[in-house]
Each structure stands twice: as C-alpha cells, then as structure tokens.
Amino acid sequence: MKKITLLLICFVCTLPVYASHIIGGQIFYKLLRSESGMNTYQVTLKLYRICETGERIAEMPRSVILASFDKKDNGYVAQYPIDRTAFEVKSATQIDPCIVNPPKICFQVGTYETTITLPSNEKGYTIAFQSCCRDPFMMNIVAEPIQGSTDRGTGATYFAEIPGTASGAVDPVTNTVKNSSPAFNKEEAILVCADKKFEYDFSASDIDGDQLEYEFCDAYKGGALTPQNGIPPMAENPPYDFVQYVSPFSGQSPLGAKVTIDRKTGMISGTAPAAGKYVVTVCVNEYRNGKKIGTLRKDFHITVTTCVKLVTAAMPEKYADCSSLTITFINNSTLGKPYTWDFGDGTPLLTVTSPDPLPHTYAQEGTYHVKLWVDKDSNCGDSALATVYAYPKFDPDFSVAGLCTEKPSAFTPDVTRVDRGLVSYYKWDFGTGNADDTTNTPAPRFQYKQPGTYNVQLFVRSTVGCEKNIVHPFTVYDRPPFSATADTLLCYRDSLHLWAASDMPGTYQWTPDNYKILNPNTPNAIVFPKVDTAYTVKFTDQQGCTNEKRVAVDVKDSLLIQTVPGDSTVCTGDEVHLSVKTDGAYAYQWTNLGGNQVVSNLIDAFVTPAPPRQTYRVLASLGKCFTADTLNLKVVDPPKAVAYPDTTICFGMPVLLRAEGGSSYRWSPSFYVKDPALPNTFAYPVDTTRFTVTVTDTLGCPKKVTASVLVKVVPQVHAFAGNDTIVMLNVPFQLQATGGVRYTWTPVTGLNNPNLPNPVTLINRDVTYTVTAYSQEGCTGTDDIFIRFIAGPEIYIPNAFSPNGDGLNDVFRPIPVGMVQMDFFRVFDRWGKLMYDNTTYMKGWDGRVNGQPAPVGTYVWVVQGRDINQKTVLRKGTVTLIR
C-alpha cells in the first residue's frame, strides 16, 4: 500500500499545546435598521476549536468580549460582553473508504451573537476580538514568545470593518450607510490527500448583491493570555500587526505555490503541501459600483497528516516534449495491480500487469487525453489523467552574443526546429539566483553585474501545447579574454613581431601607432624601436567590450655578462657548474676552447674538466647583438688520505691513530681523541669505534678527502671472586670465580690449584684472595674476596646496634657459621610484641617497625637453624638499640 499525506481542512490541531485550542475565527455583521443617524447591526463572532480535551487544552469560551473602535483615529468606542449563543460539532462524513485507518476529522464551532448600535460616521468602525495563542508548531509562520510565559505561540486577531459614509456604501435615497457583510456559505470538514489535486468551495454570499472577489491574505497576530475566569481579554486598539511567515510561504501563498484560490468563485484548488499545520486566511473583498467598500476575513488552521491508501494511480500529468508520435508512458502507481490504459485515440482499452514504461504510437498528430485505471473493477480502484501532445518535432534552442559585464548580453531563441504551431510563451531565467532576473520577452537583452558562470534557462511553449526547458551554462567576463606577447628584450639592430590572439572575433589596435611600428591595426604588428618602449594592444569584441594588455620592449645596444665562478682551481674528476651573471634573458652557448667543443646551449653548463687546465667561453646573443666571456679552470688531484691501524684493544687501553697524505688533519669523533688536529694522536674509545680523519692539502684542490680506521674494543672483563664470607675453622672452603675464560689466584697459600676457577683452600686464618680473570683476547679483570675463619658450627649475635645511617652497625643480624639453613630469626619488644621476623641468610633488622623508627631500648631475640651435621641450633638473648 502506498503512503499518502492528507490535507485536513477542518481547523484540526492534533498536539495538546498550551492555549492552542482556538484554531480559527471570523467576524461578520448584518445591518438591522438605520434610524436618525444610528445604525443597528447584528454582529456574529465564530470561533473554531479542536475537539480534543486535556490538561493544557482550554474549553470553548462560554463568554467573550467584542470591542469597537472608530477608524478615524482607532480610538476606543465600546465593549460588548457576549455569552455563547450556539455550539455545534462538525465531523467529516465523506471519507474515502479506501483509506486505511483514516484520521478523525472533527472541530467545534462556537457562535457569539449580539446587537450593537453605532452612530453613522465618515470612516466607519472596526469590531475586533483577540485570542492567545496559536499552535507553536505551525509550518508556515514563526512562533513568537508568549508574554508572561516561557511558551511560544503567536496570537490571533479576528475583526470586521463596518464602512462609513465615505466608503461608497451609502444609500443614495436615504443618504445613510446601508451594508451587510458577506457570509461564507459552508462550514464543512473535508479530507484531501497531499500531493493530490483537490478543490474546496470557499464561496460566500452577499445579501446586498455586492460584487465579491477572493484572495489569500495575511493573518494577524495579537492577544494576551486568558485569565482564570476563562474570558479572553478585550482586544487592543488597531492597527494590528501581521504574523511573520516562514519562507517560502506567505500570506498570499500560505500553502505553497501549488495551491491557489479563484478570485471570482472562491474555489481553493491545487496540490496539498507536506505534512504539518498551516495558518490560512481568506479575504472576501466587497465591491459596489466598482468601489471597494469592505472585506470579510476568515482565519483558520489546516493540518496535514499521513495516512495510507489501498490503491493509488499516478503518472505524469503532461507529456509535452513533442519529440515523436510514439509516447512512452510512465506508471508510478501502486504495484501488483492490473493497469488499464485508455490512450484517448479511440484504440481499445489496454490492460497490463506490469508497471514498466509503456510505449504507444498515435496514428496522427493531435492532443489526447489519457486515463489510467489501477484495479479498475475494484471498489477501491483509482485513476489518473494526463494530457498528451503528440507532434513530430519540437526542439527549440537559444544562443547568446556578448558575454562581458560592460555591455548587455543579447539572447536569441532558435525556433527552426518547431514543426507544428508557433512559440507562444517564453520564460527566461538568467541564472543569477535573483527572482527578479527573469523575463517573458522573446529575445531579451540582459546585463550581468558580476563576472562568473551562469546557467541560463529558457522555457518555451507552443500554440499546440508543446513545451521544452533548455539550460546552457555561459561564462561572463568583466573584459573579453585574449593573450598577447609578453614583456621582452630586443636588440637595437632588430625588429620584433608582436602578436595578440583571442578565441572570440574582434579587432586589435596597437599604440603608440606612430613610433617605429608597422600594421598597428592588426593582431600581428611589427616594431623596431631604438629605445625602451611600452606598446599597448586594445582588443574589442563584436559587442564593443574591450580589454588591454601592455607589452614592454627593453631595447639593448650592449649585452652585459660575467662568468661564474670565474677563473678557479678545481679537483680532478669533479663536475663543475658554470653559469652567467647577466642583465637580460639572452641565448647562450658554452664552448670548451681546448677542443672547440660546444658543451651547452643554456645559461648553465655542467662540465668535468680534464687536467691540467681547461678554458671555456660563453657567447650571449640577442638577435644581432652579442658578447662573450671566458674562464680558466686549473685541475689538480685531491689529497690521497691514509689512516691506520685497524686494530683490537682491551677496554680502558689507548690506541695510537696515524694518518698521512695531506697538510692538515681532523679526526672524528673528536670526543675520544686526545688531539684531533694531529695526524698521529692517541684515542681512548670505550667501545668499538670507527675513527675518520679528514685530510686537506695546500695544492689548490678544495676537496676534503677522508680515510678511516676501525678500532674494536673488547668489553670490560667483569671478574668476580665471590662475596666476602665467614667460614668455620678447620673446614675446607671452595672458592668460585666467574667473568673470564681462565683464572689465576693469589696468594697461592692454602690453595690446591691457583689456576682453577674454583680451587679449595685449607688455610685456617683470615685471608684475602685476588683472582685475575682473562678474556678470549687476553684482556684481564681482577676481584678480591675476604674469608674470615670462626669456630663453629654456631650462630653469633651482637648485643647492641645503632641504626642511625652512619654505615656502622646499622643492622642487627645473626652471623651463622657452619649452618646450612636458617629456620627463623625474630625480635620482640619487652612486652612480647613481634617487631621483626625473617628466614633469609645474613639479612637483619634495621630498627624500624611499619616504616617508623623503633624506640631506643632493650629487645629480645630468638634464632634457630640447622648446622652441617643436620642438628638444630637454637639461641636466645637480648640486644640494645641505641641511636
């Protein structure tokens, strides 16, 4: 099923918004009698309200206040409290049964009638009522802030104007004002699908027989919040302000360009707009004897909602390209239905099941009315109509002459391919984006204000109904484009052929045309000035638009050049860049005079001169003017740098670097070199390093030559003899060294083999052994170990310690001798609180508890372990903490 948006012309509002219950209104009047200069009228106010109720939706007012004002000065005359005299509910009764779940269409009408008597005057009276506020979600007007509230919602003013004696509504017999306003004929709710054509009769009647004309007009705003008594405040004095419309809507086009009102009949027709709520005001202008005497206004809201229709027939409304008698019909209808075509030419009806484009060839030229039925035999079938203009060829075009901002552009239509009828309608759009830059003139002229590219559009229609829209882009320039000779040099002995050219036809004029010039009125002038001269060429296109360019001719009677780099000494094998300092852009030729060989025809030459010396000449020329310059290059060999030795050293050892082959030297990296400027110098690298020496000499070759040596540094030998230790007296102790590939221990006293990494000592006194470890390359490193011999097995404990950070006795720990395992070592305060607990060998207490220093005093300790005989050794005692 196809979704269709519906237009509900019923003053319906579907969203409960504060003070948005009133959705329209009108005031009209009827003259009852005229006596002694006093006119009595029956005045009627009709208010329209949604049918919904809710917390923020006010009911239809039971009473209102009308106010009258003198139109001469808009001064207040009187107010008229009125109780509601009638109330009715309007609901739509004719709803298409083929719409699925149609929306509820309902609105209420409140009628308020009263009789007022006013004295006859010259300008007449305004009878007004104001209400706040409209729905803030209207599509075509701006929702303004409500005074005294945080909500938004533009108010409404409904009023009628009673004519005065100067209005043309005077009875010529009685010389009194005699007029009753028109009254609308219908108060009905109807349902129209959006994007579909619709008609709604909005006609009115006039009991005086006056002529009526209809138009859309601007709605008025106004009104204040309704107080607690439920009676809207009295209207303020005129004049009243219009609401502000949202583009592209306006008071004269409240539903968009596709909806209009017939000025004579009041019939509203067109295609409904998109979903949303809209404010619409209809004005009925009342004329008597050709003079306007009054206006009846009706302000109402339209709600567009979305619904679904079972079947929809849709195709283009018009086929007017007139390209052939074969027309291809486009079917945009509901899918999956039978489609019946009447091509309007008397051929039998054609029923197909496919919505694909359908070609049909007409036997003869003409205008045909085509009808398409979708599901023709169903109660919910739908149909669509189209007009076909079947003619053989309609292919108009257009051209433009003159595309500069200086002059108007001339647009000319081309109707040579209009085979039937004549072009009866032209609509030009010059592509500026300005709605005013259009015309219906067949062959207009239009002057662009700014250069740029514009898409010019021409819509044409013929007398037989054929239509075409043609679009061409055109580039408009501020001046006609053309090119000409650039600024140039000229030898005083020569002539110069100037040129100018454009893709556009036109004429050329060179000035000055009286000094050393031939053919000044052509694009190709010839000049032969003897001094610097500037020539100007003026180009004029066929529309008279002009452009100019200036050509400066720099006349030379001599050429100034100087070779770069000049006479020089260069190195053998090097490429040398030769160039010229010059006072102009000339032609150049470089020649090696040694072999008379041309090496370059440019301002630059790149050469590799052969030793011992070469001479080059450069010739500069400008037409018949020329000059030359030479340079000499002495070619010498670069220094032959030598550096040595490549070697390997132990860490921490110096190396003597040597270089030769030049007169000055520079070693790098210089950080490790004692004197980097000497050819022979000591270096002290800490790891493997390549030393580079830069060598120069005094023979003239400016090239610096380098040589290098690689010095490999054997990493430092990290010999380790072991940690200082305590050994049980009369027990052999095995040493263990690491860090090398072979070892030597000194002294040899007590050792079973001093050349082992792990010899055994049988000495029974304190001793310090030194081990020398050797790398594969023969580099060495040394380390010591102190061995103290104490009687054991036993656990020795000091009786005091001072954890003050001086490095002496800062830690309280047991010293195990001949012990193979520590079971525990614990320290308690004198109240039995555990202060320290550990089982790690040679680790002790630093005098702190939970990161804080323990107080000075006496503490109890207990330690237990197993000796080399697997016996348990338990010791207890006290220790004094001092600081």
N, C-alpha and C positions, 0 to 999 in steps of 0.2 A: 504494500500500500504506500502511496506517495504522501509525504507530509506537506500540508498547505497551511500557510499563515492566514488567519481570518481577521477581517475588519469588523469590529462590533460598533455600529453607530447606535449607541444606546446609552451614552453617558455612564458607562460601566467603569468602575475602578476596583481592581482586584486585590490591592495591597492595603492592609489597615494602617493608615498613616495619620498622624495627628491632624485634625481639622480638615481632612481631605474628603469628608463625606459629601459636601456640596460639589457637584461636578458640572454645573452649568446653570444658566438662568437667563431670563429676558423680562423686560417691562414693556407693556403696550397699553394703549388707552382708547376710550370711546367717548366722544362728545355726547352728553345727555341733553343739555339745554344751554341757551345763551339768553340772559335777561339783564337789562340795564348795565351792560358792560361787564357783567360777571359770567364766566363760563364754568359750567359744572361738568366734570369728567368722571367716568368710571375707570379707575386705574387698576391694572392687574399685574402682579408680580408672580412669575412662575419660577420655582427653584427645583432643580433636579438633584436627586440624591441616590447613592448606591443602595442596594437592598440589604447589604451585609450589616451586621451589628457586631460590636466588640468593645473592649475596654477603652480604646482610644478613638472610637468612631462615634461622633455625636449623632443624635437623632435629628430628624427633620424639625426645624424650629416650629414651635406652636404659635409664636408671635414674631413679628418683625417690625422695623421702623423704616418707613419711607421718608425721604426729605425732599423738599422743593427749593430751587434756587433760581433767582432772576438772572437770565442770560446776559442782561445788560452789563452787570458788574460781578456776576457769580455770587451775589450776596444771598444770605440765608433768608428764606421766606417762612417756611413752616415745617413741622414734622408730623407724621401720621402713624401712630401705633396701630397695627392691624393684627388681628387674630387670624389664624389659618382658616380659610373658608372651604377648602376641599383638599382631599388627599386620595391618591389612587396609585396603584402599582401597575407598571407596564412590563409585560413579558413578551418575548418573541414567540410567535405561534407558528410561523412558517420557516422551519429549519430543515435544510436538506437532509432527508433520511439516510443518505449515503455517506454522511459524515460520521466517523467513528467517535463516540464519546464527545458530542458537541458541548461546548461550554454553556453554562447557564447565562441567559441574557435577561437582565432584569434591572429596572430602575424605578424610583419613586418620583412622583410629581406632587409638589405642594403648591397650592394656589392660594394667593392672598389678594383679596379684592377690597377696595374702599372707594368712597366717593369724595372728591375734593372739589372745591370751588376756588377759582383764581380770577382776579381781575384781568381784563384784557390789557396787554402792554405791547410795546413795539417789538422787542426781541424774543419774547416767549420765555419758557421755563424749562429747567432740567429737573426730572424726577429720578432720584438715584437711590441705589441700595449697594452696600459693600459687604463682602464676606471674606474672612481669612480661614483657610488658605488652600491653595491648590495642592495636588499631589506633588511631592518634591521630585518624583521620578519621571516627569513628563519628558518626552523625547525632543520636543521642538522648542521649548522655552527654558530659560535659565531659572533655576530655583534660587530665590533670594532668601537671605536670613530673615527669620520672623522676629520682629521687635519684641523684646521681653522674653525670648525663648532661645534655647540652643538649637532648635529645629530649623529646617528650611522649608519654604513653601510660599510661592508668590500668591498674593491675594487676588481678588476679582472685584470689578465694579460693573454693575448692570444698570443702565439708565435709558430713559426715553427723553426725547426733546419735543416739547409742545410748541408749535410755531406761534409767532407773534404777528402783529398787523403788518410788519414789513416783510413777511415771508412769502407772500403770494397765495396764502391760504384764506384770504378774506372773501366773504360772500359779497359780490358786487351789489346785491339788492339790499341787504341789511347792513352792509359795511361792518360786519363783525367777523371774527375768526371762526371758520367752520371747517373742522378737520378731525377725523378719527384716524388713528394709525392703522397700518395693515396688520393682519394677524396670520400667523403660519397655519397652514391647512392641516398638518399632520403632527402627531406625537406618537411615532411608532419606533419600535426597535427592529432592526434588520441585521442580518448576518451576511457578510461578503468575504469571500476568500481573498487573501492578499495575493498579489501577482496575478490577479484575475481582473477582468473588466467588471465594473459594477455601475449601477445607476441608483440614485436615491432622490426621490421627488422632494425638494425643499421649497416648494412654491408657497406663496402667500396670497391672501385676498384683501381687497380694499373696498369697504362699503361705500366710499365716496366715488369709486370708479377712477381713481387716480392711476397714472401710469407707473408701473413698478419695474425697477431694474435691480439685478442681483450681483453681488460680488463678495469674494472673501476679503476680510478686513482685519485690522489689528485688534487683538484683545487688550483689555485694560486691567491694570493691577490696582491694588488698594485694599483697605480694610484692616481691622485690628482683631486681636484675639477676643473670642466670645467670653463674657464674664460668667459667673456661676449661675446667674438667672436664666442662662440659655438663650438670651435675646441678643443678636449681634448689635454692636454699637451703630448709631446713626452715621450715615455717610458724611465724609468731609466735603467741603466746598470744591466745586470744579476750579480749574481744569484737572483732568485725570491723566496719568502717565500710562504709556503703552508698556506691555510686557517686553522683555528682551528675548528675541528669538535666537535659536541656535542654527548656525549655517549648516546646510543650505536652505533651511526653512525660513519662512517669513509670514507676515500676516496675510499677504496676497497669495502665498503658496504654502499653506500650513501642512499639507500632506505630501509635499514634493511636487515636482514638475509634471508628474503623470496624472494628477487629479485636478480637474477644473470644474467651474460652475458656469452654467449657461446664463448669460446676462439677461436674457429675455424670459426664460422659463423657470429659472431657479433649480434646474436639474443638475445635481452633482454627479459626475461620472469620471471614470478613469481606472487606473490600476492602484490597488491598495498599497500602502508603504510597508516597511519592515515591521516586525513585532515591536510593540511598545505603546505608550499612551501619548496622545496628542491633544493640544488645545486648538479648537476651530471656532472662528467667529464668522457668521454670515450677516451681511448688511443688506437690507432691502431698502433701496432709495426710492423715495416717493416724489413723483413729478406731477405738476398741474400747470397746464398751459405752457409746457416747455421749461418750467422753472422748478428747481428742487425745493421742496417745502419740508422734508423731514426724512429721517432714517430709522428703521426698525432694526434692532440688533438682537441676535441670539448667540450666546456664548455656550459652547458645550465641549465635552471631552469625548475622545474616541480611543478605545482600547483595541489594540491588535494582539491577538493571541495565536497560539499554534494548535492546529488540530490535524487530524488525518482523514483523508477522503479515500473511499474504496477504489474508485477509478477516476483517472484524470486524463483528458485528451489535451495534448499540447503539440503545437508545431509553430513555425514562424508565421506571423500574421500576413507577411507580404513576400512575394517573390518578384522583384522588380529590377533584376540586373540586366534582363533583356539580352542575354548572350546567345540564346538559341531557342528554337521551338520545343526543345526537349528540356523539361524541368525535372530536377531531382528533388523530391520532397523529403523533408527531414521529419522524423517521427520521434518526439520526446515524451510520448505518453507512457502510462503505466505498463509495465512489462507483463508478459504472459497472458495477454488478452487477444481476442480477434480484432482486427482493424479493418474497417470498411471505408473505402475511398469513393467519393463522387468528385470527379475531376472537372465537372461543370461544363463539359463539352458535348454532352449527350451520349457519351460512351457508357456501357453497362457499369454498374457498381462493381468494384473490385474488393474482395475480402482476402486479406493475407494474415498470417500468424506471426510474421517476423517484423520487428520494428526497424529493420535495416533501411537505409535510404532507398527510396523507390523512384525510378525514373518513369516519366510519362511524356510521350511526344504528341503535341497538338497538331491537328491536320492543317490548321490555318491560323494566321495571326489573330490576336484579339486579347481582350481582358476577360478572365474567367474567375468564377467564384467557386472555390473548392471547399468541400466539407469532409471532415474525418470523424467517423464514429469509433469509439472504443467500447467493446462489449455491447453492440448495438441492441441486441434483443434482451438485455438485462434491464431491470428497473433502475439500477444504479449506473447504467452506461452514461458516457459523457461524449461531447462532441466539441470540435473546434473548427473555426472558419479561417480561410486565408484567401487573399486576392492574388491572382497570377496575371502578370503582364507578359504575354508570350509574343515577342517580337524578335526579329532576326539578329540585330546588332545595335548595341548602344555602348560605344566605347569613347566617350569624350576624354580630353586631356587638357593640359594648360602649360604655358611657358611663361617665363619672366625675362624681362630685359631691364638691366640696370640694377646692380646689387651693391651700391655704396650708400653710406649714410648722408652724403652730400645732396643727393637727388632722390626724388620718389622713384620707386620701382614700378614698372608697368607690367601688369598681369593680363595675359591674353588667353581666353579659353579656345580650345581646338575642338570644334564640333563636326569635323569632316567625317567621323565615323558614327554619326547619328542617322540611321537608315530610315526611321519612321518618326514622324512628328517633328516638333521643334523643341528646343530647350526653353522651358517656360519659367524656370526658377534657378537662381544662383545663390549660393551662400558661401562666402569666402571667410576663412579664418586664417589670419596672417601669422599665427603661431607664436605670438608674444606672451601668451598667458593672460592677457588683459581682455576681459569680456567685451570691452568696447571696440577692440581692434578687429571688427568684423564688418561685412557689408554685403548687400544683395545686388550691387552693381555688376553687370555682366563682365565688364573689362575695367577693373578699378586700377587706381594708382595709389601706392601706399609708401610713405617714407619712414624707414626704420630709424630709431634714435640711437641704438647701440649696435656695434658690430657683433656678429655671432652666427650660429647655425640655427635656422628656424624651420620647423615642419609646417609648411603651408598646406592648408586643406581646402578643397573645393567640393561642395556638394551640389549636384545638379539633378533636376527632374525635368522630364519631357512632357509634352502635351498628351502623350498616350500613357503616362504613368511610369515610365522607366526612370530608375534612379541609380546614381553612382556617386561614391565618395572617393576622391583622388587626393593622395597625400604625396608631396615631394619635399625633400629637405633642400634648403638653399642656404648658402653661406654668404652673409652680408659683411662687407668690409668697410672700414672707415675711409680707406683710399684704395683705388684699384691696384692689385698686386702686379709688380713687374720687377725684373732684375736688370743690372747694368754692370759695366766694367768697374772693378774695384779700384781703389787708390793705387797708383802705380808709379814706376820710375821711367824716365825717358832720356836717352842721350840727346844732347842738343843738336847732333847731326841728323837725327832720325825723325820719322813721323810715326803717329800712333793711330791704330784703327780702334776707335771706341765702338761699343755695341750696347744695345738695350733690347729687351725682349719681354713679352707677356703672352700668356695663353689667351688673352682677350684681344679682340680687334680694337685698334685705336691709332692715334697719331703721336709722333715724337718731335720734340723741339729742344735742340742743344743751345745753351748760352754760356759765355758770350758768343754770339754768332758772327762777330766782326773781327776776331783776332785769331789768325793762324788756324782756320778751320775750313773744311770742305763738307758739303752735304749736311748742313746743320738741321735740316727738316726731315731727316731720315733716321732710322734706328742705328745706322752704321756710319757715323761721322768720322772724318779723318782730321787729326790735329797735328801741328808741328810747331809748338811754342818754343821760344828761346829762353824763357824764364819760367819759374814755378807758376802754374796756372790751375785754378779750380773751375771745372766745367760742370754745369747743371743740366740734367736732362729732365724734361717735363713730359709725362705720359698722360694723354687724355683719352678716356674710353668713349664709346659711341653715345653714352648718355651724358657726357660732359663732366664726369667725375675725373679728378686729376690726382696725380702723385708725382713726387720729385725725388731725384737722387743726385748726390754731389760726388763728382769724381775729381780727386786731387792728383794732379800730374806734377811730380817732383823732377825738374829738369836738371840733369847732371852735365857739367862741362869737364869734370875730372872725377876719377874714382879713387877713394882712399881705402887702402887695405894694409894690414900688418899680420905677418905670420905668427902663429902661436904653436909651440912655445918659444920660437926664436932659435938661434944657434945654441946647441946644447950637447952635453955628453950623455950617452945612453948606454945601456948594458947589452951585451951580445945576446941575441935571441929574444929580446923583449919587443912586444908590439908597441908602437908609439902612435899616439893620437895627434895628428896635425890638424890645425884649424886656422881660421882667419878672423881677426877683428876688422869690421868693415862698417862703412857708413851707408850701406844700402843692400838690398836683395839683388845680387848680381848672379851671372852664370860663372862657374868656376871650373878650372882644370888644373889638377896636380900632375907634375911630371918629375920622374927621377932622372936627373940630368946625367947621372953616370951611365945609364943605358938608354937615355932618351925614351923612357917608357912611361905612358900615362897610367897613373895609379888610382885616380879618382876624378869624377866629374861633378862632385858635390863640394859643399863648403868644408866638409870634413874628409880626412883621409886617414886610413889606418895602415901603417907600414911596419915591416920588420927589417930594419936596415942591416946590411952586411958590413962586417968590419973591413978596414979600419975607419972609414968615414964615407958618408953619402951626402949629396946635395940635392934639395928638392926645390922646384919652382912652382908657384901658384899663379895662374893667369885669371884675372877677373875681367869680365866683359859685360857691357850693356849696349846692345846694338853695335854701333860703330865706335863706341868709346871702350877703352880697355886700359889695364895697367897690370903690373906683375911685381912679385916679391919672392925672395929665395931664403932658404935657411939651410945651415950646415949641421950635420949630426956626426959627432965623434963617437965611435963604437968601441968600447973596451970590455974585456972579460970581467965578470964579477969575481969576488974573492972565493978561494976554494977552502971552505971551512972544514976542519977535522977536530973531533973530540974523542977522548979516550980516558980511562978504560971502561969497558963493560965488565962489571965485577960483582962479587958477592961478599958482604961483610956481616959481622956479628952486630947484634943490637948494641947501640951505645958506642960503637967504634967509628972514628973519622975515616974519610976516604979522600985521596988527593985527586982532584979533577984537573985534566990537562986539555988545552986547546991550542990550535995554531992555524995559520993561513991568512991572517989579516993584520990590521994595525990597531983595532980596538975590539973589545970583547964585552959581552954582557951575559952572565949566567942567570937562569931562572929554573925553578922557583928560588928566588934570592933569599928566602927566609932561612933555609938550611945551609947557605953558603957563607963562608967567613968573609970573603971579599969578592963580590960578584963581578967587579970590573977587571979582575986579573985573569990572564989566560990559565995560570996554574994556581989553584986555591983549594983549601980544604972544605969539605961539606960534611954535615952531621945529620943525615936523614934518620928518621925514626921508623920508617917503613920503606918498602920498595918504591923507588922514585926514578923517573926519567928526567935527567937534567939536560936542558937545552941551552946552547951558547949561540948568541947572535954575533956574527962577525962582519965587520966593515973594514974597508981599506981606504987609502988616500990616492988611488989611481984614477978616480973620476966616476966609476960606476956607482950610482946612488943606491943600488940594490943591497939590501941586507940579506946575508946568507946564514943559514942555521945548520948546526950539527947537534947531535945528542948522544948521551951515554945512558945506559940503564944500570942503576945500582940496586941490586937486590939485597934486602936487609933480612937476615934470619931473625925471626921473632925472639924476644927475650926468653931465656931459659928460666922457668919458674921452678927452681929446686925447692923441695920440701922434705925436711928431715923428720917431721912429726912434731906433735905438741910436747912442750915440757911436761915431765911426768914424775911420779913418785913410785918407786919400786921397792918391793920387800927385800930386805937384806938377805944375802946368801941364796938368792934365787936368780937363775939366768934370765936375761931380758933380750928379746929380739927387736932390733931396730927395723924401720921400714921407710925407705926413701922413694920419692916419685919426682917426675918432671923431666927426666932425661932418658937416654938410651944406654948409658953406662955411668958408673958412680965410683968415687973414691972417698973413704972416710979417714979423718984424722982427729985426734991421735989414734994410733993403731993399738994402744994399750988395752988389753982385755978383749979385743975383737978376734973372732975366729977367722975372719977373712975381710979385710978392709975394702976389697973391690966388689963386694956384693951389694945389691940394693937393700938386703935385709940380713946383715950379719948379726951374730949373737954376742953379747958382752957378758963376761963373767966377773967384772970388776965389782968390788963391794964398797965403794966410796963414791961420793958425789962427783959427777964428771960432766963436761960439756963436749959433745962430739960435733964436728963440722963435716958436712957432706958436700962434695963438688959433683954436680950433675952435668953431663956432656950431651949436646945435641948431635944429630947425624953429621952436621957440617963441622963439628968440633968446637962450637960455641959452648960457654960454661955459665953456670949459675951456682951459688952456694947458699946453705942454710944451716942453722945450729939447732941443737936440742940439748936441754939441761935435764939430767937424770939425778934424782935425789933418792938415796937408799935409806929406808927406815925399817926398824924391826917390825914384824907382823906375823900372821895376819892380825890387824887391829883397825879400829875406827878412831881417828884422832879428832878432838873437838876443842876449839879455843874457848876461853872463859869470858871473853869480852869482845865487842866490836863497836866501831864508831861510824855509822852511815851518814857522814857529813859531806860526801862528794869530793874528798881530797885525794882519792885513789889509794888510800891506805886503810885496810881493814874495813872497807865499806860493806862487805857481805859476810854474813855468818853462815858457814857451811861446814859439813863434816869432810874429813880427809881420809878416804878409805885406802888401806894398804893391805894387799893380798886378798881383797874382796872381789867376788865375781858378780855380785848382784846387790842392789840396794832395795830393800823391801819398803821402807818409808823413812822419812825424816820430818818430824813435826815439832812445832814450837807453840807453847801455851803461855798465857799470862798467869799471874799468880792466883787468879780465880778459876782457872781451868778453861778459859775461852781459847779456842784454837785460833792462832794467829797466822800459821804457815804450815803447809803440807806439800811434800814433793817426794818423787821417787827417781828423779833424773840425776845421773852421776855428776858430781862436782858442781851442782847447782845449789844455791843457798838463798837465804832470806836477806832482803835489802833494807829491813827495818820499817817497812810500810805495810799498812793494813787498809784494804779498799782504796788504795791510792793516796792515803794520808799517812804522814809520819807517825809511828808508834811512840808513846811517851817513854822517856828515859826511865830505866828501872831494871829489875831482875826478871828473867823469863825462864821457864822450864822447857827443856828439850828432851826428845827421845828419838833414837835412831836404831834401825835394825837392818841387817844384811846377811849374806852367806859368803863364807870365805872359800879359799881354793880347795879346802877339804870338805866342802858342802856342809859345814857346820854353821848354825845360826849364831850371829853375834849381836847382842842387844846392849845398848849403852844409854844411860840417863844422866842428866845433870842440869846445871843452871848456867846462864850466860847473862852478863851485864851489858845493857845497851847504854852507851854514852854518846854525847854529841859535842 
